[in-house]
Amino acid sequence: MAAPRRDTRGIVDAPELFTRVRFRRRTPAAPLRPYVEHYWLIDWDLSEPYATHVVPHPCVNLVLQRYADRPAFGEVAGVGLELFSQKLVGRGRVCGVQFRPGGFRPFAPERPVTDWTDRRLPLATVFGGVDVAPAGAGAAAAVLGPDDEDARVAALDAFLTPLLRAEPRILAQADLAMGLADRIRTDRTIRRVADFARAEGLSVRALQRLFAGYVGVSPKWVLLRYRVHEALERAASGGEVDWPALAAELGYSDQAHLIRDVTATVGVPPTAYAR
């Protein structure tokens, strides 16, 4: 299994953020790796408040958090549809789990992933079959308490592994959804959902049902979000961007459609974002 990815796609002004916080990605235990992209760990000790912004991936995250003004707590964050912002103040620590697109359902198999989309819910609400204490403040304290980073990773492994309890049918569908979502992410030739479904031997409706149940958003939304991530990364690269050429490369009919999607996502046109 590959090491955690190194790109910063989705993190707005990542270089500035990394001067304010200590950010790391870690690999989960082997049984979890087919479903978990990586763990992400953040610690900060700030003399003044700082707001961080993220353009979400089509992924569910499990987030264990401790801020200076409140006890440790945990929640499941479904796929975010809008720009996510978080104000960091004083000292704090977050340990997160980013599931692969399509990889969360085996940990909460009773409900479709659309039930969590654009919502942040307590762990005990999502993992209904798990005892409330380990799924709530107890789990958060166990993971966030150790100063040793390896101990935090081991605590995440210990919490997640028993939750991987889905039956073979769910696991097979999750594998299919993860594979299809990864193809959308990596294959630049995919331009239209109908063509993609046909190439995969599925009807558009069957593909949409699969993504609703296992990814949490539609295949079209996933396609558009990965296009926006690519455009934002190019905009932030510091070099001159040929926007008409990039629009064509990403499958847009014209530059205006690319600018519209980027502006709708981050609130400013790509040239302003680059500045």
C-alpha positions in Angstrom: 0.0 0.0 0.0 1.3 3.4 -0.9 2.6 5.9 1.7 0.3 8.8 2.6 0.1 11.3 -0.3 2.2 14.4 -0.1 0.2 16.9 -2.1 -1.7 19.7 -0.3 -4.8 19.7 -2.6 -7.8 21.2 -0.9 -5.8 23.1 1.7 -6.1 26.8 1.0 -2.7 28.6 1.4 -1.0 25.5 2.7 2.5 27.1 3.1 1.0 29.7 5.4 -0.9 27.1 7.4 2.2 25.0 7.9 4.1 28.0 9.5 1.3 28.1 12.1 0.7 24.4 12.9 2.6 21.1 12.9 0.9 19.0 10.3 1.7 15.3 9.6 0.1 12.4 7.8 0.5 8.8 9.0 -0.3 5.4 7.7 -3.0 3.3 9.5 -2.6 -0.4 10.4 -2.6 -2.9 7.5 -6.2 -4.1 7.9 -7.5 -0.5 7.7 -5.4 0.6 4.7 -7.8 -0.5 1.9 -10.4 1.9 3.3 -8.4 4.7 5.0 -6.4 7.2 3.0 -4.3 8.3 5.9 -4.4 9.7 9.4 -3.7 13.4 9.8 -2.3 15.0 12.9 -2.3 18.7 13.8 -0.9 20.5 16.8 -0.7 24.2 17.4 0.3 26.8 20.0 -0.6 30.2 18.6 -0.1 33.7 20.1 -3.0 35.0 17.9 -6.0 33.4 16.2 -5.6 31.9 12.8 -8.4 30.8 10.4 -7.7 27.8 8.2 -9.7 26.9 5.1 -10.1 23.6 3.2 -11.9 22.7 0.0 -13.1 19.3 1.0 -12.3 16.1 -0.8 -15.2 13.6 -1.5 -14.2 11.8 1.7 -15.7 11.2 5.1 -13.4 12.2 8.0 -13.4 11.1 11.6 -12.1 13.9 13.7 -10.9 13.8 17.3 -10.3 17.3 18.7 -9.1 19.2 21.7 -9.2 22.9 22.0 -8.0 25.1 24.9 -11.5 26.1 25.9 -13.3 22.7 25.8 -12.8 19.0 26.6 -11.8 16.5 24.0 -14.5 15.4 21.7 -15.0 13.3 18.5 -17.2 13.6 15.5 -17.8 12.2 12.0 -17.6 14.8 9.3 -19.4 13.7 6.1 -18.4 14.9 2.7 -18.4 18.7 2.9 -20.2 20.5 0.1 -18.9 24.0 0.9 -15.6 25.6 1.8 -14.7 24.5 5.3 -13.2 27.1 7.7 -11.9 26.6 11.2 -10.6 29.2 13.6 -7.6 28.1 15.7 -6.9 29.8 19.0 -4.3 29.2 21.7 -3.2 25.6 22.0 -4.9 22.6 20.5 -4.6 19.2 18.9 -6.5 17.3 16.2 -6.2 13.7 15.2 -8.2 12.9 12.0 -8.9 9.9 9.8 -9.5 10.6 6.1 -11.3 7.6 4.6 -11.0 6.9 0.9 -13.9 8.0 -1.2 -16.2 5.0 -0.8 -14.3 3.6 2.1 -16.3 4.7 5.1 -19.4 2.5 4.7 -17.7 -0.7 6.0 -17.4 1.1 9.4 -21.0 2.2 9.6 -22.7 -0.3 7.2 -26.3 0.2 8.4 -26.9 3.5 6.6 -25.9 5.1 3.3 -23.1 7.6 3.3 -25.5 10.3 2.0 -26.9 10.3 5.6 -23.7 12.0 6.8 -23.1 14.3 3.8 -22.5 18.0 4.8 -23.1 17.1 8.5 -20.8 16.8 11.5 -22.2 14.3 14.1 -21.0 12.9 17.4 -19.3 9.5 17.0 -21.9 7.7 19.1 -24.6 9.0 16.7 -22.9 7.4 13.7 -21.6 4.2 15.3 -24.9 3.2 16.9 -23.8 -0.3 17.8 -20.8 0.9 19.7 -20.8 1.6 23.4 -21.3 5.4 23.9 -18.2 5.9 26.1 -15.5 4.5 23.8 -17.3 6.2 20.8 -17.3 9.6 22.4 -15.2 11.5 24.9 -13.4 8.3 26.0 -12.0 7.6 22.5 -11.1 11.3 22.0 -9.1 11.4 25.2 -7.4 8.1 24.5 -6.2 9.3 21.1 -5.4 12.9 21.9 -3.8 12.3 25.3 -0.4 10.9 24.5 2.3 13.4 23.5 4.0 10.5 21.6 2.9 10.6 18.0 3.2 6.8 17.6 1.0 6.2 20.6 -1.7 8.4 19.0 -1.5 6.4 15.8 -1.7 3.2 17.7 -4.8 4.5 19.6 -6.5 5.4 16.3 -5.8 1.9 15.0 -7.2 0.3 18.2 -10.4 2.4 18.0 -11.0 1.9 14.3 -10.2 -1.8 13.8 -13.2 -3.2 15.8 -15.5 -1.0 13.8 -14.6 -2.7 10.5 -17.4 -5.2 10.8 -19.3 -5.1 7.5 -20.5 -8.2 5.7 -18.8 -9.3 2.4 -21.5 -7.7 0.2 -20.9 -4.3 1.7 -17.1 -4.7 1.4 -17.4 -5.7 -2.2 -19.6 -2.7 -3.0 -17.2 -0.4 -1.1 -14.3 -1.8 -3.2 -16.2 -1.1 -6.4 -17.0 2.5 -5.3 -13.5 3.2 -4.2 -12.1 1.9 -7.5 -14.5 4.0 -9.5 -13.9 7.2 -7.5 -10.2 6.7 -7.8 -10.5 6.4 -11.6 -12.4 9.7 -11.7 -9.6 11.3 -9.6 -6.7 10.0 -11.8 -8.1 9.6 -15.3 -8.2 12.9 -17.2 -10.0 11.4 -20.1 -13.2 11.0 -18.0 -15.4 14.0 -19.0 -19.0 12.8 -18.8 -20.7 10.6 -16.3 -22.8 8.8 -18.9 -19.7 7.8 -20.9 -17.9 6.7 -17.7 -20.8 4.6 -16.6 -21.1 2.9 -20.0 -17.3 2.2 -20.0 -17.7 0.5 -16.6 -20.6 -1.6 -17.7 -23.1 0.3 -15.5 -26.2 2.3 -16.1 -26.0 6.0 -15.0 -28.7 5.3 -12.4 -26.7 2.3 -11.0 -23.6 4.4 -10.8 -25.5 7.2 -9.0 -27.0 4.7 -6.5 -23.6 3.3 -5.7 -22.1 6.7 -5.1 -25.0 7.8 -3.0 -24.7 4.7 -0.8 -20.9 4.5 -0.5 -19.3 7.9 -1.4 -22.0 10.3 -0.2 -22.1 12.5 -3.3 -22.9 12.0 -7.0 -20.2 10.9 -9.5 -20.7 14.3 -11.2 -20.0 16.1 -8.0 -16.8 14.1 -7.5 -15.7 14.8 -11.1 -16.3 18.6 -10.6 -14.6 18.7 -7.2 -11.4 17.0 -8.5 -11.4 19.5 -11.4 -11.6 22.4 -8.9 -8.8 20.9 -6.8 -6.6 20.8 -9.9 -7.4 24.3 -10.9 -6.7 25.7 -7.4 -3.4 23.9 -7.2 -2.4 25.4 -10.6 -3.5 28.8 -9.4 -1.4 28.5 -6.3 1.7 27.2 -8.0 3.1 30.7 -8.6 3.6 30.3 -12.3 1.6 31.8 -15.2 -1.5 29.8 -15.8 -3.0 29.5 -19.3 -6.6 29.3 -18.1 -8.2 28.5 -21.5 -5.8 25.6 -22.0 -6.3 24.4 -18.4 -10.1 24.5 -18.9 -9.8 22.4 -22.0 -7.4 20.0 -20.2 -9.9 19.5 -17.4 -12.8 18.8 -19.8 -14.6 22.2 -19.6 -16.3 23.5 -22.7 -14.8 26.9 -22.1 -12.9 29.0 -19.6 -16.0 30.6 -18.2 -17.3 27.3 -16.8 -14.1 26.7 -15.0 -14.1 30.2 -13.5 -17.7 29.7 -12.4 -17.0 26.4 -10.6 -13.8 27.8 -8.8 -15.6 31.0 -7.8 -18.6 29.1 -6.5 -16.3 26.9 -4.4 -13.9 29.4 -2.8 -15.8 32.6 -3.3 -13.3 34.4 -5.6 -12.2 33.8 -9.2 -9.0 31.7 -9.8 -6.9 34.8 -10.6 -7.9 36.4 -7.3 -7.2 33.2 -5.5 -3.7 33.0 -7.0 -3.0 36.5 -5.7 
